[in-house]
Amino acid sequence: MCKAFEDMKEEGRQEGRIEGRAEEIVETGYEFGLTAEDILIRLQSKLNISLEEAELFLKMYEKQAV
């Protein structure tokens, strides 16, 4: 049972790192005047995520960046 808990903790850490990087990519993209499409491409390539996941991150962090 301890192994399962440790696995869950590590999974949570990994998700947190991805979310932090996504926020940074979105904010930096807008600071440099990139289009939403360019930011989506960067999110997908840098984080190795699907378009759907990238779109969720963009929606989540674009309001903070603007």
PyMOL Python script that loads the backbone (N, CA, C, O; Angstrom):
from pymol import cmd

cmd.read_pdbstr("""\
ATOM      1  N   MET A   1       0.817  -1.192   0.000  1.00  0.00           N
ATOM      2  CA  MET A   1       0.000   0.000   0.000  1.00  0.00           C
ATOM      3  C   MET A   1       0.865   1.263   0.000  1.00  0.00           C
ATOM      4  O   MET A   1       0.487   2.277  -0.587  1.00  0.00           O
ATOM      5  N   CYS A   2       1.993   1.202   0.640  1.00  0.00           N
ATOM      6  CA  CYS A   2       2.892   2.354   0.676  1.00  0.00           C
ATOM      7  C   CYS A   2       3.388   2.681  -0.740  1.00  0.00           C
ATOM      8  O   CYS A   2       3.523   3.852  -1.097  1.00  0.00           O
ATOM      9  N   LYS A   3       3.656   1.655  -1.533  1.00  0.00           N
ATOM     10  CA  LYS A   3       4.120   1.862  -2.908  1.00  0.00           C
ATOM     11  C   LYS A   3       3.051   2.585  -3.724  1.00  0.00           C
ATOM     12  O   LYS A   3       3.367   3.472  -4.516  1.00  0.00           O
ATOM     13  N   ALA A   4       1.800   2.210  -3.531  1.00  0.00           N
ATOM     14  CA  ALA A   4       0.711   2.861  -4.260  1.00  0.00           C
ATOM     15  C   ALA A   4       0.626   4.337  -3.892  1.00  0.00           C
ATOM     16  O   ALA A   4       0.406   5.183  -4.759  1.00  0.00           O
ATOM     17  N   PHE A   5       0.797   4.648  -2.619  1.00  0.00           N
ATOM     18  CA  PHE A   5       0.766   6.036  -2.169  1.00  0.00           C
ATOM     19  C   PHE A   5       1.925   6.824  -2.770  1.00  0.00           C
ATOM     20  O   PHE A   5       1.744   7.958  -3.213  1.00  0.00           O
ATOM     21  N   GLU A   6       3.105   6.231  -2.785  1.00  0.00           N
ATOM     22  CA  GLU A   6       4.274   6.901  -3.365  1.00  0.00           C
ATOM     23  C   GLU A   6       4.074   7.134  -4.860  1.00  0.00           C
ATOM     24  O   GLU A   6       4.463   8.178  -5.384  1.00  0.00           O
ATOM     25  N   ASP A   7       3.474   6.175  -5.542  1.00  0.00           N
ATOM     26  CA  ASP A   7       3.205   6.331  -6.970  1.00  0.00           C
ATOM     27  C   ASP A   7       2.230   7.482  -7.206  1.00  0.00           C
ATOM     28  O   ASP A   7       2.399   8.265  -8.141  1.00  0.00           O
ATOM     29  N   MET A   8       1.215   7.580  -6.357  1.00  0.00           N
ATOM     30  CA  MET A   8       0.244   8.667  -6.489  1.00  0.00           C
ATOM     31  C   MET A   8       0.901  10.022  -6.240  1.00  0.00           C
ATOM     32  O   MET A   8       0.607  10.991  -6.939  1.00  0.00           O
ATOM     33  N   LYS A   9       1.779  10.092  -5.259  1.00  0.00           N
ATOM     34  CA  LYS A   9       2.490  11.345  -4.975  1.00  0.00           C
ATOM     35  C   LYS A   9       3.346  11.753  -6.162  1.00  0.00           C
ATOM     36  O   LYS A   9       3.362  12.920  -6.552  1.00  0.00           O
ATOM     37  N   GLU A  10       4.052  10.797  -6.729  1.00  0.00           N
ATOM     38  CA  GLU A  10       4.918  11.107  -7.865  1.00  0.00           C
ATOM     39  C   GLU A  10       4.095  11.548  -9.065  1.00  0.00           C
ATOM     40  O   GLU A  10       4.490  12.466  -9.784  1.00  0.00           O
ATOM     41  N   GLU A  11       2.967  10.911  -9.287  1.00  0.00           N
ATOM     42  CA  GLU A  11       2.087  11.302 -10.385  1.00  0.00           C
ATOM     43  C   GLU A  11       1.594  12.739 -10.193  1.00  0.00           C
ATOM     44  O   GLU A  11       1.522  13.511 -11.150  1.00  0.00           O
ATOM     45  N   GLY A  12       1.260  13.086  -8.966  1.00  0.00           N
ATOM     46  CA  GLY A  12       0.827  14.450  -8.664  1.00  0.00           C
ATOM     47  C   GLY A  12       1.934  15.463  -8.906  1.00  0.00           C
ATOM     48  O   GLY A  12       1.688  16.554  -9.421  1.00  0.00           O
ATOM     49  N   ARG A  13       3.149  15.100  -8.534  1.00  0.00           N
ATOM     50  CA  ARG A  13       4.288  15.999  -8.773  1.00  0.00           C
ATOM     51  C   ARG A  13       4.497  16.220 -10.263  1.00  0.00           C
ATOM     52  O   ARG A  13       4.726  17.342 -10.713  1.00  0.00           O
ATOM     53  N   GLN A  14       4.413  15.131 -11.022  1.00  0.00           N
ATOM     54  CA  GLN A  14       4.603  15.226 -12.466  1.00  0.00           C
ATOM     55  C   GLN A  14       3.537  16.132 -13.082  1.00  0.00           C
ATOM     56  O   GLN A  14       3.854  16.975 -13.921  1.00  0.00           O
ATOM     57  N   GLU A  15       2.296  15.968 -12.679  1.00  0.00           N
ATOM     58  CA  GLU A  15       1.218  16.815 -13.187  1.00  0.00           C
ATOM     59  C   GLU A  15       1.462  18.278 -12.830  1.00  0.00           C
ATOM     60  O   GLU A  15       1.213  19.170 -13.641  1.00  0.00           O
ATOM     61  N   GLY A  16       1.943  18.516 -11.633  1.00  0.00           N
ATOM     62  CA  GLY A  16       2.243  19.883 -11.210  1.00  0.00           C
ATOM     63  C   GLY A  16       3.342  20.510 -12.038  1.00  0.00           C
ATOM     64  O   GLY A  16       3.273  21.690 -12.382  1.00  0.00           O
ATOM     65  N   ARG A  17       4.360  19.723 -12.360  1.00  0.00           N
ATOM     66  CA  ARG A  17       5.449  20.243 -13.200  1.00  0.00           C
ATOM     67  C   ARG A  17       4.938  20.590 -14.593  1.00  0.00           C
ATOM     68  O   ARG A  17       5.295  21.628 -15.151  1.00  0.00           O
ATOM     69  N   ILE A  18       4.105  19.722 -15.151  1.00  0.00           N
ATOM     70  CA  ILE A  18       3.564  19.980 -16.489  1.00  0.00           C
ATOM     71  C   ILE A  18       2.709  21.236 -16.476  1.00  0.00           C
ATOM     72  O   ILE A  18       2.814  22.067 -17.378  1.00  0.00           O
ATOM     73  N   GLU A  19       1.865  21.381 -15.462  1.00  0.00           N
ATOM     74  CA  GLU A  19       1.015  22.576 -15.378  1.00  0.00           C
ATOM     75  C   GLU A  19       1.858  23.835 -15.232  1.00  0.00           C
ATOM     76  O   GLU A  19       1.547  24.857 -15.843  1.00  0.00           O
ATOM     77  N   GLY A  20       2.906  23.780 -14.442  1.00  0.00           N
ATOM     78  CA  GLY A  20       3.787  24.937 -14.269  1.00  0.00           C
ATOM     79  C   GLY A  20       4.479  25.314 -15.564  1.00  0.00           C
ATOM     80  O   GLY A  20       4.577  26.494 -15.901  1.00  0.00           O
ATOM     81  N   ARG A  21       4.959  24.321 -16.289  1.00  0.00           N
ATOM     82  CA  ARG A  21       5.606  24.599 -17.566  1.00  0.00           C
ATOM     83  C   ARG A  21       4.607  25.142 -18.577  1.00  0.00           C
ATOM     84  O   ARG A  21       4.929  26.037 -19.359  1.00  0.00           O
ATOM     85  N   ALA A  22       3.387  24.594 -18.560  1.00  0.00           N
ATOM     86  CA  ALA A  22       2.355  25.073 -19.486  1.00  0.00           C
ATOM     87  C   ALA A  22       2.048  26.536 -19.222  1.00  0.00           C
ATOM     88  O   ALA A  22       1.938  27.327 -20.158  1.00  0.00           O
ATOM     89  N   GLU A  23       1.911  26.898 -17.968  1.00  0.00           N
ATOM     90  CA  GLU A  23       1.638  28.289 -17.617  1.00  0.00           C
ATOM     91  C   GLU A  23       2.758  29.190 -18.114  1.00  0.00           C
ATOM     92  O   GLU A  23       2.500  30.265 -18.655  1.00  0.00           O
ATOM     93  N   GLU A  24       3.976  28.763 -17.937  1.00  0.00           N
ATOM     94  CA  GLU A  24       5.136  29.544 -18.377  1.00  0.00           C
ATOM     95  C   GLU A  24       5.148  29.699 -19.901  1.00  0.00           C
ATOM     96  O   GLU A  24       5.424  30.784 -20.412  1.00  0.00           O
ATOM     97  N   ILE A  25       4.851  28.624 -20.621  1.00  0.00           N
ATOM     98  CA  ILE A  25       4.839  28.673 -22.084  1.00  0.00           C
ATOM     99  C   ILE A  25       3.762  29.630 -22.583  1.00  0.00           C
ATOM    100  O   ILE A  25       4.006  30.417 -23.497  1.00  0.00           O
ATOM    101  N   VAL A  26       2.576  29.567 -21.988  1.00  0.00           N
ATOM    102  CA  VAL A  26       1.476  30.441 -22.413  1.00  0.00           C
ATOM    103  C   VAL A  26       1.828  31.901 -22.124  1.00  0.00           C
ATOM    104  O   VAL A  26       1.689  32.754 -23.000  1.00  0.00           O
ATOM    105  N   GLU A  27       2.273  32.188 -20.925  1.00  0.00           N
ATOM    106  CA  GLU A  27       2.601  33.571 -20.569  1.00  0.00           C
ATOM    107  C   GLU A  27       3.721  34.123 -21.442  1.00  0.00           C
ATOM    108  O   GLU A  27       3.636  35.252 -21.924  1.00  0.00           O
ATOM    109  N   THR A  28       4.756  33.338 -21.643  1.00  0.00           N
ATOM    110  CA  THR A  28       5.881  33.785 -22.464  1.00  0.00           C
ATOM    111  C   THR A  28       5.452  33.978 -23.913  1.00  0.00           C
ATOM    112  O   THR A  28       5.872  34.929 -24.573  1.00  0.00           O
ATOM    113  N   GLY A  29       4.617  33.072 -24.397  1.00  0.00           N
ATOM    114  CA  GLY A  29       4.124  33.192 -25.770  1.00  0.00           C
ATOM    115  C   GLY A  29       3.392  34.496 -25.990  1.00  0.00           C
ATOM    116  O   GLY A  29       3.620  35.180 -26.987  1.00  0.00           O
ATOM    117  N   TYR A  30       2.511  34.847 -25.064  1.00  0.00           N
ATOM    118  CA  TYR A  30       1.781  36.110 -25.205  1.00  0.00           C
ATOM    119  C   TYR A  30       2.710  37.317 -25.038  1.00  0.00           C
ATOM    120  O   TYR A  30       2.530  38.331 -25.712  1.00  0.00           O
ATOM    121  N   GLU A  31       3.690  37.214 -24.156  1.00  0.00           N
ATOM    122  CA  GLU A  31       4.638  38.325 -23.986  1.00  0.00           C
ATOM    123  C   GLU A  31       5.407  38.603 -25.269  1.00  0.00           C
ATOM    124  O   GLU A  31       5.730  39.751 -25.574  1.00  0.00           O
ATOM    125  N   PHE A  32       5.700  37.534 -26.024  1.00  0.00           N
ATOM    126  CA  PHE A  32       6.443  37.697 -27.263  1.00  0.00           C
ATOM    127  C   PHE A  32       5.549  37.856 -28.480  1.00  0.00           C
ATOM    128  O   PHE A  32       6.025  37.838 -29.615  1.00  0.00           O
ATOM    129  N   GLY A  33       4.253  38.013 -28.244  1.00  0.00           N
ATOM    130  CA  GLY A  33       3.325  38.294 -29.330  1.00  0.00           C
ATOM    131  C   GLY A  33       2.976  37.107 -30.210  1.00  0.00           C
ATOM    132  O   GLY A  33       2.563  37.297 -31.354  1.00  0.00           O
ATOM    133  N   LEU A  34       3.128  35.901 -29.715  1.00  0.00           N
ATOM    134  CA  LEU A  34       2.769  34.728 -30.492  1.00  0.00           C
ATOM    135  C   LEU A  34       1.251  34.600 -30.580  1.00  0.00           C
ATOM    136  O   LEU A  34       0.527  35.057 -29.696  1.00  0.00           O
ATOM    137  N   THR A  35       0.789  33.987 -31.637  1.00  0.00           N
ATOM    138  CA  THR A  35      -0.639  33.724 -31.776  1.00  0.00           C
ATOM    139  C   THR A  35      -1.015  32.524 -30.916  1.00  0.00           C
ATOM    140  O   THR A  35      -0.152  31.766 -30.473  1.00  0.00           O
ATOM    141  N   ALA A  36      -2.303  32.365 -30.689  1.00  0.00           N
ATOM    142  CA  ALA A  36      -2.782  31.220 -29.920  1.00  0.00           C
ATOM    143  C   ALA A  36      -2.380  29.910 -30.605  1.00  0.00           C
ATOM    144  O   ALA A  36      -2.033  28.939 -29.933  1.00  0.00           O
ATOM    145  N   GLU A  37      -2.426  29.883 -31.917  1.00  0.00           N
ATOM    146  CA  GLU A  37      -2.051  28.684 -32.660  1.00  0.00           C
ATOM    147  C   GLU A  37      -0.581  28.333 -32.439  1.00  0.00           C
ATOM    148  O   GLU A  37      -0.237  27.165 -32.256  1.00  0.00           O
ATOM    149  N   ASP A  38       0.282  29.346 -32.456  1.00  0.00           N
ATOM    150  CA  ASP A  38       1.705  29.114 -32.211  1.00  0.00           C
ATOM    151  C   ASP A  38       1.943  28.606 -30.781  1.00  0.00           C
ATOM    152  O   ASP A  38       2.783  27.735 -30.558  1.00  0.00           O
ATOM    153  N   ILE A  39       1.213  29.145 -29.840  1.00  0.00           N
ATOM    154  CA  ILE A  39       1.352  28.713 -28.451  1.00  0.00           C
ATOM    155  C   ILE A  39       0.883  27.270 -28.304  1.00  0.00           C
ATOM    156  O   ILE A  39       1.504  26.487 -27.586  1.00  0.00           O
ATOM    157  N   LEU A  40      -0.202  26.914 -28.974  1.00  0.00           N
ATOM    158  CA  LEU A  40      -0.682  25.530 -28.929  1.00  0.00           C
ATOM    159  C   LEU A  40       0.374  24.568 -29.470  1.00  0.00           C
ATOM    160  O   LEU A  40       0.602  23.498 -28.904  1.00  0.00           O
ATOM    161  N   ILE A  41       1.004  24.956 -30.557  1.00  0.00           N
ATOM    162  CA  ILE A  41       2.053  24.113 -31.143  1.00  0.00           C
ATOM    163  C   ILE A  41       3.210  23.960 -30.165  1.00  0.00           C
ATOM    164  O   ILE A  41       3.742  22.863 -29.997  1.00  0.00           O
ATOM    165  N   ARG A  42       3.601  25.056 -29.519  1.00  0.00           N
ATOM    166  CA  ARG A  42       4.692  24.991 -28.538  1.00  0.00           C
ATOM    167  C   ARG A  42       4.329  24.103 -27.358  1.00  0.00           C
ATOM    168  O   ARG A  42       5.148  23.301 -26.908  1.00  0.00           O
ATOM    169  N   LEU A  43       3.115  24.238 -26.859  1.00  0.00           N
ATOM    170  CA  LEU A  43       2.676  23.405 -25.746  1.00  0.00           C
ATOM    171  C   LEU A  43       2.758  21.924 -26.116  1.00  0.00           C
ATOM    172  O   LEU A  43       3.257  21.104 -25.345  1.00  0.00           O
ATOM    173  N   GLN A  44       2.265  21.604 -27.294  1.00  0.00           N
ATOM    174  CA  GLN A  44       2.278  20.212 -27.730  1.00  0.00           C
ATOM    175  C   GLN A  44       3.697  19.669 -27.866  1.00  0.00           C
ATOM    176  O   GLN A  44       3.983  18.558 -27.422  1.00  0.00           O
ATOM    177  N   SER A  45       4.568  20.434 -28.467  1.00  0.00           N
ATOM    178  CA  SER A  45       5.921  19.929 -28.705  1.00  0.00           C
ATOM    179  C   SER A  45       6.764  19.901 -27.434  1.00  0.00           C
ATOM    180  O   SER A  45       7.503  18.943 -27.206  1.00  0.00           O
ATOM    181  N   LYS A  46       6.664  20.928 -26.612  1.00  0.00           N
ATOM    182  CA  LYS A  46       7.493  20.994 -25.401  1.00  0.00           C
ATOM    183  C   LYS A  46       7.038  20.030 -24.313  1.00  0.00           C
ATOM    184  O   LYS A  46       7.856  19.489 -23.570  1.00  0.00           O
ATOM    185  N   LEU A  47       5.714  19.816 -24.224  1.00  0.00           N
ATOM    186  CA  LEU A  47       5.175  18.994 -23.138  1.00  0.00           C
ATOM    187  C   LEU A  47       4.749  17.606 -23.605  1.00  0.00           C
ATOM    188  O   LEU A  47       4.350  16.765 -22.799  1.00  0.00           O
ATOM    189  N   ASN A  48       4.838  17.375 -24.920  1.00  0.00           N
ATOM    190  CA  ASN A  48       4.445  16.092 -25.484  1.00  0.00           C
ATOM    191  C   ASN A  48       3.012  15.729 -25.077  1.00  0.00           C
ATOM    192  O   ASN A  48       2.752  14.651 -24.542  1.00  0.00           O
ATOM    193  N   ILE A  49       2.100  16.656 -25.347  1.00  0.00           N
ATOM    194  CA  ILE A  49       0.687  16.474 -24.992  1.00  0.00           C
ATOM    195  C   ILE A  49      -0.172  16.594 -26.237  1.00  0.00           C
ATOM    196  O   ILE A  49       0.285  17.061 -27.280  1.00  0.00           O
ATOM    197  N   SER A  50      -1.414  16.171 -26.119  1.00  0.00           N
ATOM    198  CA  SER A  50      -2.349  16.233 -27.247  1.00  0.00           C
ATOM    199  C   SER A  50      -2.824  17.671 -27.468  1.00  0.00           C
ATOM    200  O   SER A  50      -2.630  18.547 -26.625  1.00  0.00           O
ATOM    201  N   LEU A  51      -3.447  17.882 -28.617  1.00  0.00           N
ATOM    202  CA  LEU A  51      -4.008  19.200 -28.926  1.00  0.00           C
ATOM    203  C   LEU A  51      -5.080  19.561 -27.906  1.00  0.00           C
ATOM    204  O   LEU A  51      -5.164  20.711 -27.475  1.00  0.00           O
ATOM    205  N   GLU A  52      -5.892  18.596 -27.520  1.00  0.00           N
ATOM    206  CA  GLU A  52      -6.957  18.852 -26.551  1.00  0.00           C
ATOM    207  C   GLU A  52      -6.386  19.316 -25.207  1.00  0.00           C
ATOM    208  O   GLU A  52      -6.898  20.255 -24.597  1.00  0.00           O
ATOM    209  N   GLU A  53      -5.330  18.652 -24.758  1.00  0.00           N
ATOM    210  CA  GLU A  53      -4.701  19.063 -23.502  1.00  0.00           C
ATOM    211  C   GLU A  53      -4.095  20.456 -23.628  1.00  0.00           C
ATOM    212  O   GLU A  53      -4.201  21.271 -22.711  1.00  0.00           O
ATOM    213  N   ALA A  54      -3.462  20.726 -24.767  1.00  0.00           N
ATOM    214  CA  ALA A  54      -2.865  22.041 -24.997  1.00  0.00           C
ATOM    215  C   ALA A  54      -3.934  23.128 -24.988  1.00  0.00           C
ATOM    216  O   ALA A  54      -3.726  24.205 -24.429  1.00  0.00           O
ATOM    217  N   GLU A  55      -5.068  22.847 -25.601  1.00  0.00           N
ATOM    218  CA  GLU A  55      -6.160  23.823 -25.612  1.00  0.00           C
ATOM    219  C   GLU A  55      -6.670  24.104 -24.203  1.00  0.00           C
ATOM    220  O   GLU A  55      -6.990  25.246 -23.874  1.00  0.00           O
ATOM    221  N   LEU A  56      -6.746  23.075 -23.376  1.00  0.00           N
ATOM    222  CA  LEU A  56      -7.177  23.277 -21.987  1.00  0.00           C
ATOM    223  C   LEU A  56      -6.199  24.183 -21.238  1.00  0.00           C
ATOM    224  O   LEU A  56      -6.610  25.092 -20.517  1.00  0.00           O
ATOM    225  N   PHE A  57      -4.920  23.928 -21.415  1.00  0.00           N
ATOM    226  CA  PHE A  57      -3.918  24.780 -20.754  1.00  0.00           C
ATOM    227  C   PHE A  57      -3.998  26.209 -21.265  1.00  0.00           C
ATOM    228  O   PHE A  57      -3.889  27.154 -20.484  1.00  0.00           O
ATOM    229  N   LEU A  58      -4.188  26.374 -22.563  1.00  0.00           N
ATOM    230  CA  LEU A  58      -4.275  27.715 -23.130  1.00  0.00           C
ATOM    231  C   LEU A  58      -5.456  28.467 -22.532  1.00  0.00           C
ATOM    232  O   LEU A  58      -5.320  29.624 -22.135  1.00  0.00           O
ATOM    233  N   LYS A  59      -6.597  27.824 -22.468  1.00  0.00           N
ATOM    234  CA  LYS A  59      -7.780  28.466 -21.879  1.00  0.00           C
ATOM    235  C   LYS A  59      -7.560  28.775 -20.408  1.00  0.00           C
ATOM    236  O   LYS A  59      -8.005  29.812 -19.916  1.00  0.00           O
ATOM    237  N   MET A  60      -6.879  27.884 -19.706  1.00  0.00           N
ATOM    238  CA  MET A  60      -6.670  28.048 -18.281  1.00  0.00           C
ATOM    239  C   MET A  60      -5.748  29.236 -17.973  1.00  0.00           C
ATOM    240  O   MET A  60      -5.972  29.966 -17.007  1.00  0.00           O
ATOM    241  N   TYR A  61      -4.721  29.421 -18.792  1.00  0.00           N
ATOM    242  CA  TYR A  61      -3.698  30.414 -18.465  1.00  0.00           C
ATOM    243  C   TYR A  61      -3.737  31.674 -19.324  1.00  0.00           C
ATOM    244  O   TYR A  61      -3.037  32.633 -18.998  1.00  0.00           O
ATOM    245  N   GLU A  62      -4.507  31.723 -20.390  1.00  0.00           N
ATOM    246  CA  GLU A  62      -4.510  32.914 -21.230  1.00  0.00           C
ATOM    247  C   GLU A  62      -5.086  34.128 -20.526  1.00  0.00           C
ATOM    248  O   GLU A  62      -4.641  35.249 -20.772  1.00  0.00           O
ATOM    249  N   LYS A  63      -6.056  33.930 -19.663  1.00  0.00           N
ATOM    250  CA  LYS A  63      -6.664  35.048 -18.946  1.00  0.00           C
ATOM    251  C   LYS A  63      -5.676  35.691 -17.981  1.00  0.00           C
ATOM    252  O   LYS A  63      -5.708  36.903 -17.764  1.00  0.00           O
ATOM    253  N   GLN A  64      -4.806  34.880 -17.410  1.00  0.00           N
ATOM    254  CA  GLN A  64      -3.797  35.415 -16.498  1.00  0.00           C
ATOM    255  C   GLN A  64      -2.736  36.186 -17.248  1.00  0.00           C
ATOM    256  O   GLN A  64      -2.184  37.156 -16.729  1.00  0.00           O
ATOM    257  N   ALA A  65      -2.443  35.760 -18.471  1.00  0.00           N
ATOM    258  CA  ALA A  65      -1.359  36.372 -19.240  1.00  0.00           C
ATOM    259  C   ALA A  65      -1.775  37.675 -19.895  1.00  0.00           C
ATOM    260  O   ALA A  65      -0.932  38.542 -20.125  1.00  0.00           O
ATOM    261  N   VAL A  66      -3.046  37.833 -20.198  1.00  0.00           N
ATOM    262  CA  VAL A  66      -3.513  39.016 -20.942  1.00  0.00           C
ATOM    263  C   VAL A  66      -3.597  40.231 -20.079  1.00  0.00           C
ATOM    264  O   VAL A  66      -3.971  41.303 -20.556  1.00  0.00           O
TER     265      VAL A  66
END
""", "prot")
cmd.dss("prot")
cmd.show_as("cartoon", "prot")
cmd.util.cbc("prot")
cmd.orient("prot")
